[in-house]
Amino acid sequence: MAKLNKKEKHLVGVTTVGEKGQIVIPADIRAALKLGKGTKLMVVAHDQGIFLMRPAALESMANRFGALQALIKKFK
């Protein structure tokens, strides 16, 4: 089973889009990130692909970027 530690910030797996558009997150990644049945993930699309994040994590990241944008505007 894969495990995330302080030095390793990511895991990589491969999945395939099924007939109904579904994907399966590899078991070792689900275990390492504690993704169980019913876990909600937001699907964020980008021109090169998608990424999945827990809503709270995405909100936290957006807040940090918002603070960074305010700081950039301050020094322009």
MOPAC internal coordinates of N, CA, C and O (Angstrom, degrees):
PM7 1SCF
backbone

  N    0.0000 0     0.00 0     0.00 0    0    0    0
  C    1.4521 1     0.00 0     0.00 0    1    0    0
  C    1.5180 1   108.58 1     0.00 0    2    1    0
  O    1.2310 1   120.19 1   -45.34 1    3    2    1
  N    1.3165 1   117.24 1   134.66 1    3    2    1
  C    1.4544 1   122.64 1   178.41 1    5    3    2
  C    1.5192 1   109.76 1   -74.24 1    6    5    3
  O    1.2310 1   121.12 1   -33.52 1    7    6    5
  N    1.3218 1   115.46 1   146.48 1    7    6    5
  C    1.4548 1   120.29 1   179.28 1    9    7    6
  C    1.5289 1   108.18 1  -136.51 1   10    9    7
  O    1.2310 1   120.52 1   -44.72 1   11   10    9
  N    1.3145 1   116.61 1   135.28 1   11   10    9
  C    1.4547 1   120.91 1   176.70 1   13   11   10
  C    1.5181 1   108.88 1   -87.83 1   14   13   11
  O    1.2310 1   120.83 1   -42.08 1   15   14   13
  N    1.3208 1   116.03 1   137.92 1   15   14   13
  C    1.4587 1   119.99 1   173.60 1   17   15   14
  C    1.5252 1   108.66 1  -129.69 1   18   17   15
  O    1.2310 1   120.04 1     1.93 1   19   18   17
  N    1.3206 1   117.53 1  -178.07 1   19   18   17
  C    1.4669 1   120.70 1  -175.45 1   21   19   18
  C    1.5154 1   112.74 1   -61.56 1   22   21   19
  O    1.2310 1   119.93 1   145.58 1   23   22   21
  N    1.3239 1   117.74 1   -34.42 1   23   22   21
  C    1.4589 1   120.38 1  -179.34 1   25   23   22
  C    1.5311 1   112.09 1   -79.44 1   26   25   23
  O    1.2310 1   120.56 1   147.81 1   27   26   25
  N    1.3248 1   116.54 1   -32.19 1   27   26   25
  C    1.4610 1   121.32 1  -177.58 1   29   27   26
  C    1.5231 1   108.18 1  -100.23 1   30   29   27
  O    1.2310 1   120.71 1   -71.62 1   31   30   29
  N    1.3158 1   116.26 1   108.38 1   31   30   29
  C    1.4602 1   120.86 1  -174.86 1   33   31   30
  C    1.5247 1   112.70 1   -96.09 1   34   33   31
  O    1.2310 1   119.62 1   176.17 1   35   34   33
  N    1.3084 1   118.33 1    -3.83 1   35   34   33
  C    1.4635 1   118.94 1  -177.54 1   37   35   34
  C    1.5263 1   111.20 1  -151.70 1   38   37   35
  O    1.2310 1   122.15 1   -21.39 1   39   38   37
  N    1.2855 1   113.50 1   158.61 1   39   38   37
  C    1.4600 1   122.82 1   171.94 1   41   39   38
  C    1.5193 1   106.64 1  -124.35 1   42   41   39
  O    1.2310 1   120.50 1   -27.34 1   43   42   41
  N    1.2899 1   116.65 1   152.66 1   43   42   41
  C    1.4615 1   120.61 1   178.72 1   45   43   42
  C    1.5165 1   108.41 1  -125.60 1   46   45   43
  O    1.2310 1   120.95 1   -45.54 1   47   46   45
  N    1.3074 1   115.78 1   134.46 1   47   46   45
  C    1.4510 1   121.64 1   176.13 1   49   47   46
  C    1.5241 1   108.60 1  -140.21 1   50   49   47
  O    1.2310 1   121.02 1    -8.79 1   51   50   49
  N    1.2854 1   115.66 1   171.21 1   51   50   49
  C    1.4629 1   121.21 1   179.29 1   53   51   50
  C    1.5137 1   107.87 1  -123.65 1   54   53   51
  O    1.2310 1   120.85 1   -42.20 1   55   54   53
  N    1.3140 1   115.99 1   137.80 1   55   54   53
  C    1.4462 1   121.65 1   176.79 1   57   55   54
  C    1.5204 1   108.48 1  -138.39 1   58   57   55
  O    1.2310 1   120.57 1   -14.23 1   59   58   57
  N    1.3005 1   116.51 1   165.77 1   59   58   57
  C    1.4602 1   121.97 1  -179.27 1   61   59   58
  C    1.5216 1   109.08 1  -124.51 1   62   61   59
  O    1.2310 1   120.41 1   -40.41 1   63   62   61
  N    1.3043 1   116.82 1   139.59 1   63   62   61
  C    1.4616 1   120.99 1   176.14 1   65   63   62
  C    1.5243 1   107.58 1   -75.59 1   66   65   63
  O    1.2310 1   121.16 1   -54.76 1   67   66   65
  N    1.3193 1   115.39 1   125.24 1   67   66   65
  C    1.4584 1   120.91 1  -178.87 1   69   67   66
  C    1.5178 1   112.52 1   -82.67 1   70   69   67
  O    1.2310 1   121.50 1     0.62 1   71   70   69
  N    1.3034 1   114.74 1  -179.38 1   71   70   69
  C    1.4657 1   122.86 1  -176.95 1   73   71   70
  C    1.5341 1   112.25 1   -56.85 1   74   73   71
  O    1.2310 1   120.15 1   143.70 1   75   74   73
  N    1.3257 1   117.32 1   -36.30 1   75   74   73
  C    1.4602 1   121.84 1  -178.87 1   77   75   74
  C    1.5308 1   112.36 1   -94.55 1   78   77   75
  O    1.2310 1   119.75 1  -168.66 1   79   78   77
  N    1.3254 1   118.08 1    11.34 1   79   78   77
  C    1.4516 1   121.64 1   179.42 1   81   79   78
  C    1.5162 1   113.79 1    83.90 1   82   81   79
  O    1.2310 1   120.06 1  -170.74 1   83   82   81
  N    1.3089 1   117.49 1     9.26 1   83   82   81
  C    1.4600 1   121.54 1  -178.64 1   85   83   82
  C    1.5227 1   110.85 1   -87.03 1   86   85   83
  O    1.2310 1   121.52 1   -28.51 1   87   86   85
  N    1.3401 1   114.69 1   151.49 1   87   86   85
  C    1.4595 1   120.63 1   172.99 1   89   87   86
  C    1.5238 1   108.39 1  -126.95 1   90   89   87
  O    1.2310 1   120.75 1   -22.44 1   91   90   89
  N    1.3105 1   116.17 1   157.56 1   91   90   89
  C    1.4563 1   122.21 1   176.08 1   93   91   90
  C    1.5226 1   106.98 1  -114.19 1   94   93   91
  O    1.2310 1   120.78 1   -53.57 1   95   94   93
  N    1.3320 1   116.11 1   126.43 1   95   94   93
  C    1.4569 1   120.78 1   175.50 1   97   95   94
  C    1.5292 1   106.12 1   -79.79 1   98   97   95
  O    1.2310 1   119.83 1   -52.04 1   99   98   97
  N    1.3424 1   117.94 1   127.96 1   99   98   97
  C    1.4685 1   119.87 1  -177.65 1  101   99   98
  C    1.5297 1   112.28 1   -52.55 1  102  101   99
  O    1.2310 1   120.65 1   -37.40 1  103  102  101
  N    1.3142 1   116.35 1   142.60 1  103  102  101
  C    1.4627 1   122.85 1  -174.55 1  105  103  102
  C    1.5237 1   113.23 1   -55.99 1  106  105  103
  O    1.2310 1   119.62 1   139.06 1  107  106  105
  N    1.3355 1   118.34 1   -40.94 1  107  106  105
  C    1.4643 1   119.43 1  -178.48 1  109  107  106
  C    1.5233 1   111.95 1   -65.85 1  110  109  107
  O    1.2310 1   120.35 1   146.45 1  111  110  109
  N    1.3282 1   116.94 1   -33.55 1  111  110  109
  C    1.4652 1   120.65 1   176.93 1  113  111  110
  C    1.5245 1   110.09 1   -72.03 1  114  113  111
  O    1.2310 1   120.31 1   137.19 1  115  114  113
  N    1.3444 1   117.02 1   -42.81 1  115  114  113
  C    1.4732 1   119.63 1   176.79 1  117  115  114
  C    1.5176 1   110.77 1   -57.85 1  118  117  115
  O    1.2310 1   120.54 1   136.85 1  119  118  117
  N    1.3167 1   116.58 1   -43.15 1  119  118  117
  C    1.4670 1   120.48 1  -179.13 1  121  119  118
  C    1.5255 1   111.29 1   -66.60 1  122  121  119
  O    1.2310 1   120.10 1   133.17 1  123  122  121
  N    1.3166 1   117.41 1   -46.83 1  123  122  121
  C    1.4654 1   121.35 1  -177.81 1  125  123  122
  C    1.5288 1   111.75 1   -62.47 1  126  125  123
  O    1.2310 1   120.53 1   144.71 1  127  126  125
  N    1.3380 1   116.60 1   -35.29 1  127  126  125
  C    1.4644 1   120.85 1  -178.26 1  129  127  126
  C    1.5214 1   112.97 1   -97.02 1  130  129  127
  O    1.2310 1   121.06 1  -176.05 1  131  130  129
  N    1.3319 1   115.58 1     3.95 1  131  130  129
  C    1.4678 1   121.63 1  -179.89 1  133  131  130
  C    1.5314 1   111.50 1    53.87 1  134  133  131
  O    1.2310 1   121.27 1  -129.90 1  135  134  133
  N    1.3289 1   115.17 1    50.10 1  135  134  133
  C    1.4630 1   121.90 1   176.62 1  137  135  134
  C    1.5208 1   108.02 1   -95.92 1  138  137  135
  O    1.2310 1   120.62 1   -73.07 1  139  138  137
  N    1.3106 1   116.42 1   106.93 1  139  138  137
  C    1.4527 1   120.75 1  -179.71 1  141  139  138
  C    1.5130 1   111.67 1  -108.88 1  142  141  139
  O    1.2310 1   121.32 1    -1.14 1  143  142  141
  N    1.3088 1   115.08 1   178.86 1  143  142  141
  C    1.4578 1   121.36 1   177.71 1  145  143  142
  C    1.5293 1   108.72 1   -54.87 1  146  145  143
  O    1.2310 1   120.83 1   -49.68 1  147  146  145
  N    1.3169 1   116.01 1   130.32 1  147  146  145
  C    1.4583 1   121.21 1   177.99 1  149  147  146
  C    1.5207 1   114.63 1    90.29 1  150  149  147
  O    1.2310 1   119.70 1   173.80 1  151  150  149
  N    1.3350 1   118.18 1    -6.20 1  151  150  149
  C    1.4625 1   120.31 1   177.46 1  153  151  150
  C    1.5278 1   108.90 1   -62.37 1  154  153  151
  O    1.2310 1   120.67 1   -51.35 1  155  154  153
  N    1.3193 1   116.32 1   128.65 1  155  154  153
  C    1.4641 1   120.99 1   178.84 1  157  155  154
  C    1.5240 1   109.42 1   -88.50 1  158  157  155
  O    1.2310 1   120.89 1   -47.32 1  159  158  157
  N    1.3203 1   115.91 1   132.68 1  159  158  157
  C    1.4575 1   122.73 1   175.75 1  161  159  158
  C    1.5188 1   108.71 1  -129.10 1  162  161  159
  O    1.2310 1   120.74 1   -40.53 1  163  162  161
  N    1.3088 1   116.19 1   139.47 1  163  162  161
  C    1.4590 1   120.03 1   174.82 1  165  163  162
  C    1.5246 1   107.75 1   -89.24 1  166  165  163
  O    1.2310 1   120.71 1   -39.77 1  167  166  165
  N    1.3102 1   116.24 1   140.23 1  167  166  165
  C    1.4607 1   122.39 1   177.51 1  169  167  166
  C    1.5240 1   106.46 1  -103.29 1  170  169  167
  O    1.2310 1   121.03 1   -62.28 1  171  170  169
  N    1.3226 1   115.63 1   117.72 1  171  170  169
  C    1.4549 1   120.84 1  -178.52 1  173  171  170
  C    1.5244 1   107.88 1  -112.62 1  174  173  171
  O    1.2310 1   120.87 1   -57.09 1  175  174  173
  N    1.3211 1   115.94 1   122.91 1  175  174  173
  C    1.4627 1   120.75 1  -178.32 1  177  175  174
  C    1.5206 1   110.42 1   -95.16 1  178  177  175
  O    1.2310 1   121.26 1   -36.67 1  179  178  177
  N    1.3037 1   115.19 1   143.33 1  179  178  177
  C    1.4559 1   124.30 1   176.44 1  181  179  178
  C    1.5195 1   105.40 1  -133.03 1  182  181  179
  O    1.2310 1   120.16 1   -17.44 1  183  182  181
  N    1.3008 1   117.29 1   162.56 1  183  182  181
  C    1.4638 1   118.16 1  -176.39 1  185  183  182
  C    1.5291 1   113.16 1   -62.01 1  186  185  183
  O    1.2310 1   119.88 1   160.87 1  187  186  185
  N    1.3278 1   117.83 1   -19.13 1  187  186  185
  C    1.4574 1   120.70 1  -179.89 1  189  187  186
  C    1.5283 1   113.85 1  -103.87 1  190  189  187
  O    1.2310 1   120.07 1   176.54 1  191  190  189
  N    1.3327 1   117.47 1    -3.46 1  191  190  189
  C    1.4600 1   118.62 1  -179.13 1  193  191  190
  C    1.5180 1   111.49 1   160.56 1  194  193  191
  O    1.2310 1   121.06 1    25.72 1  195  194  193
  N    1.3240 1   115.58 1  -154.28 1  195  194  193
  C    1.4607 1   121.39 1  -178.67 1  197  195  194
  C    1.5255 1   109.38 1  -134.81 1  198  197  195
  O    1.2310 1   120.83 1   -18.36 1  199  198  197
  N    1.3250 1   116.03 1   161.64 1  199  198  197
  C    1.4484 1   120.37 1   167.02 1  201  199  198
  C    1.5107 1   108.70 1  -139.63 1  202  201  199
  O    1.2310 1   120.83 1   -23.27 1  203  202  201
  N    1.3130 1   116.02 1   156.73 1  203  202  201
  C    1.4606 1   123.43 1  -177.25 1  205  203  202
  C    1.5157 1   108.56 1  -116.76 1  206  205  203
  O    1.2310 1   120.38 1   -45.28 1  207  206  205
  N    1.3295 1   116.87 1   134.72 1  207  206  205
  C    1.4633 1   121.01 1   177.34 1  209  207  206
  C    1.5105 1   109.76 1  -145.95 1  210  209  207
  O    1.2310 1   120.95 1   -28.20 1  211  210  209
  N    1.3229 1   115.79 1   151.80 1  211  210  209
  C    1.4607 1   120.10 1   170.66 1  213  211  210
  C    1.5254 1   107.34 1   -63.90 1  214  213  211
  O    1.2310 1   119.48 1   -38.25 1  215  214  213
  N    1.3341 1   118.60 1   141.75 1  215  214  213
  C    1.4697 1   120.77 1  -179.50 1  217  215  214
  C    1.5294 1   113.36 1   -54.46 1  218  217  215
  O    1.2310 1   119.41 1   137.84 1  219  218  217
  N    1.3311 1   118.72 1   -42.16 1  219  218  217
  C    1.4663 1   120.94 1  -178.89 1  221  219  218
  C    1.5266 1   111.46 1   -64.36 1  222  221  219
  O    1.2310 1   120.49 1   141.65 1  223  222  221
  N    1.3304 1   116.67 1   -38.35 1  223  222  221
  C    1.4639 1   120.44 1   178.92 1  225  223  222
  C    1.5199 1   110.62 1   -67.48 1  226  225  223
  O    1.2310 1   120.74 1   139.98 1  227  226  225
  N    1.3215 1   116.18 1   -40.02 1  227  226  225
  C    1.4640 1   119.95 1   178.80 1  229  227  226
  C    1.5263 1   110.48 1   -66.45 1  230  229  227
  O    1.2310 1   120.56 1   140.09 1  231  230  229
  N    1.3268 1   116.53 1   -39.91 1  231  230  229
  C    1.4574 1   120.51 1   178.05 1  233  231  230
  C    1.5342 1   110.52 1   -63.52 1  234  233  231
  O    1.2310 1   120.32 1   137.52 1  235  234  233
  N    1.3072 1   117.00 1   -42.48 1  235  234  233
  C    1.4625 1   121.69 1   178.31 1  237  235  234
  C    1.5287 1   110.76 1   -61.42 1  238  237  235
  O    1.2310 1   120.68 1   136.08 1  239  238  237
  N    1.3347 1   116.30 1   -43.92 1  239  238  237
  C    1.4616 1   120.18 1   178.62 1  241  239  238
  C    1.5252 1   110.62 1   -63.90 1  242  241  239
  O    1.2310 1   120.01 1   137.43 1  243  242  241
  N    1.3226 1   117.59 1   -42.57 1  243  242  241
  C    1.4650 1   121.25 1   179.49 1  245  243  242
  C    1.5291 1   110.40 1   -61.77 1  246  245  243
  O    1.2310 1   120.42 1   139.98 1  247  246  245
  N    1.3364 1   116.81 1   -40.02 1  247  246  245
  C    1.4654 1   120.00 1   178.12 1  249  247  246
  C    1.5229 1   111.39 1   -63.56 1  250  249  247
  O    1.2310 1   120.41 1   139.12 1  251  250  249
  N    1.3166 1   116.81 1   -40.88 1  251  250  249
  C    1.4687 1   120.03 1   178.69 1  253  251  250
  C    1.5214 1   110.74 1   -65.31 1  254  253  251
  O    1.2310 1   120.34 1   139.37 1  255  254  253
  N    1.3350 1   116.95 1   -40.63 1  255  254  253
  C    1.4615 1   119.49 1   177.83 1  257  255  254
  C    1.5216 1   110.50 1   -66.56 1  258  257  255
  O    1.2310 1   120.61 1   141.98 1  259  258  257
  N    1.3425 1   116.44 1   -38.02 1  259  258  257
  C    1.4560 1   120.04 1   177.77 1  261  259  258
  C    1.5179 1   111.06 1   -60.77 1  262  261  259
  O    1.2310 1   120.44 1   137.33 1  263  262  261
  N    1.3302 1   116.77 1   -42.67 1  263  262  261
  C    1.4658 1   120.94 1   177.86 1  265  263  262
  C    1.5285 1   110.21 1   -64.96 1  266  265  263
  O    1.2310 1   120.41 1   141.14 1  267  266  265
  N    1.3129 1   116.82 1   -38.86 1  267  266  265
  C    1.4568 1   120.89 1   178.10 1  269  267  266
  C    1.5229 1   110.80 1   -65.50 1  270  269  267
  O    1.2310 1   120.09 1   138.02 1  271  270  269
  N    1.3410 1   117.44 1   -41.98 1  271  270  269
  C    1.4638 1   120.68 1   177.97 1  273  271  270
  C    1.5215 1   111.05 1   -61.45 1  274  273  271
  O    1.2310 1   120.19 1   139.03 1  275  274  273
  N    1.3268 1   117.24 1   -40.97 1  275  274  273
  C    1.4606 1   120.50 1   178.53 1  277  275  274
  C    1.5218 1   110.53 1   -63.69 1  278  277  275
  O    1.2310 1   120.00 1   140.71 1  279  278  277
  N    1.3053 1   117.61 1   -39.29 1  279  278  277
  C    1.4461 1   121.65 1   178.93 1  281  279  278
  C    1.5329 1   111.11 1   -66.66 1  282  281  279
  O    1.2310 1   120.42 1   138.63 1  283  282  281
  N    1.3327 1   116.81 1   -41.37 1  283  282  281
  C    1.4662 1   121.22 1   177.64 1  285  283  282
  C    1.5224 1   109.97 1   -61.09 1  286  285  283
  O    1.2310 1   119.88 1   134.37 1  287  286  285
  N    1.3402 1   117.83 1   -45.63 1  287  286  285
  C    1.4716 1   121.66 1   179.61 1  289  287  286
  C    1.5147 1   110.80 1   -60.88 1  290  289  287
  O    1.2310 1   120.51 1   143.31 1  291  290  289
  N    1.3168 1   116.62 1   -36.69 1  291  290  289
  C    1.4605 1   121.32 1  -179.31 1  293  291  290
  C    1.5234 1   111.48 1   -63.14 1  294  293  291
  O    1.2310 1   120.22 1   144.96 1  295  294  293
  N    1.3167 1   117.19 1   -35.04 1  295  294  293
  C    1.4626 1   120.95 1  -176.32 1  297  295  294
  C    1.5317 1   114.36 1   -99.21 1  298  297  295
  O    1.2310 1   119.89 1  -172.75 1  299  298  297
  N    1.3011 1   117.81 1     7.25 1  299  298  297
  C    1.4803 1   120.71 1   177.93 1  301  299  298
  C    1.4993 1   110.27 1   -77.12 1  302  301  299
  O    1.2310 1   120.10 1   180.00 1  303  302  301

